[in-house]
Amino acid sequence: MHMPVPRIEDGPLLRGVGRYLADLPGPALHAVFVRSQVAHGRVVALDTETARSAPGVVAVLTAADLRLGPVRGHPMLDARHARPPLASDELRFVGEPVAVVVAESAACAVDAAELVVVDVEELPVSVLADPDAEVAWELATADRVAVLGGAEVLVRGRFVNQRVAVAPMEADGAYAEPDGAGVVLWASTQRVHQVRDAVAASLGIDPALVRVRAPLVGGGFGGKYEPSVEAIVVAALARRLGCGVVWVQTRRENLAGMPHGRGQLQDGTLALDADGTFRGIWASLTGDAGAYPTVGALMPNATLTVLAGTYRFERAGGAARSVVTNTTPTGAYRGAGRPEASALVERLVDLAAARLGIDPVELRRRNLVTTFPHQSPTGVTYDAADYRACLEGAVARVDYDGVRAEQAARRAHGDPVLLGVGVAMWIDCTPMNRPGEWASLTLDAAGDDVRVVVRDGANDQGQAHATTWGLLLADRLELPVGAVVLEPGDTAHVPYGEGTGSARSTMLAGGAVVGAADALLEQARAVAASLLEASAADVVVGDDGRFSVAGVPAVSVSWLDLARQGPLTAAYDYVQSGPTFPAGCHAAVVEVDRETGAVRLVRFVAVDDCGTVVNPVVVAGQQQGGIVQGIAQALWEEVVYDERGNLLTSTFADYAIPSAAELPAIDVATTSGSSPVNVLGAKGIGQAGAIGSTVAVQNAVVDAVSHLGVRHIDLPLTSQRVWRAIMDAGASDPALRVRE
């Protein structure tokens, strides 16, 4: 672990001079999309004539005009679910683009879009709970009877992991300019190379003719993981019209159209003995893929992969499927299947603790994996960890025993403000796929300073890659952290890249940076040897970053001296030998108003294992950011549709995201350790907070009202839902009831 280093990239952001998609210069026409107002229907007629003659309008185009190829969601999914960039015959969800208006100003485009008339014959709407919903993908990993047989106790639970919106600070957007026979596209994306390939495939041109660049990206979290169809249309418009075209997504469009997260129905069973020893765990999962199944349809597979959690199970398995619904497609929202697994496992553990009369922490202690590497019954191998240190650290920091004592005192005195404490272990698999990354370094002189230009395929979106790469280069090359200049994602400068996702950046792009640094150092030794008139094998670099001949430190040259001889450049492809399995323990303390059901989060603690910590400042930021998103899912956030598929949570007035006022200070820590499968010993931390925090809060709220007979409350834990659970639990016992 290094000493904490402030993020070097934050200056422009704090001064408000950072350039995001909407800040890009250049004259451009403005694109606004006409979107479906029904969840499912057949297009009878599409009238664009009035809109074409509106003031400032340059063009109004439909699928028939642009003739773009469909976008296939994932190679594992059926091609029949490929998505057209603009719908033509059939509309499949509210918010789906059906036409695009291009005008001289955004205001003119918005006004003209209102004049497009879409005559629709409405069709039946399919939702997640529909027993006849079309299956997009399915998988069975084991036999249920074989997994659960032989145990003395079976604990069952049915859980809803609700659909949530990604809601990044910056919504989506795209800006394109023609470039000869090709196009240059700026996109607010996590993965520029995948956008390039999707644009080329849809337009039917060589990928070499498409250049995709990413400016600053104000949050992705999986919502910008897949290429957006709007970006493809914008690229086509620029080529067709021969000028720049820009589209900036509104917040209403974002909540309706950006891929949502979660959306999973779960039936789980925990098999254990009467003494609390875990034997097996089984899950039956149904995922909501939305109207056009893409990577989100595969999230139940990720859930099954880590179904055993941090525990010793003899057997684990399940059956999973994703279904097609007339709603916004789901994507790889932060954690991508792993939060759903933790929610399932950790609720079952608490239910088992209540069933057996064992303290929830003690039940976890008895069943944690303690030796590594550990072969999980789900077929993956956990690399290295100390789960006990995470659990005990969180229990101590949250003052678990003290909270239990205060809880007992409040209950004894009939205090209407109920106290609850919940713990949850969590585990991630990073990366679950795509185990390689590329990076290059170019060292040159910038006046009297040296700089290192870093290009990589990880596509930073605020994760402080420049600071992290600077620390790695300071270790390897004795260069100042501030010497790093990180270039944004650009397919013209990076031959391939998998972008940001699955908490992969430090492990993989960091590994590539270190590999390139080692190659750069060898070049530097050769140049230094020439200047020092010595053999390269005899040249060493000291702690001061100066090169000298071994044993003759008085005569030396600096990195700047070397850079002035000409730029040094090195590149490296890094491939990791396998996934890492970061893990940890989260603990929450809540207060619940017995008379209203209102929940207040009092305290939150996280003790996480992410292997080698390069910069504690960056790690803490990742922990806290993910935790806030997980808490938000627990207490407030839920995408809601009515029975006709209309989105009821289309603004921040309806879709509740928290501010700092709703949250306590979040106490985060890490354990010491290292992964043997990664050159840095690092594990992913970017998803951690969102994996463990949701169910820790859920466990705490249920614990607060458990003495009233409540055993489970589904997410989100709104006041109305908690109050109703209290009322229902006390219906058969008037002594437990509160005023209705």
Summary of the structure (lengths in Angstrom):
residues: 740
radius of gyration: 27.4
end to end distance: 54.8
largest distance: 93.3
contacts: 2845
relative contact order: 0.12
helix: 32%
strand: 28%
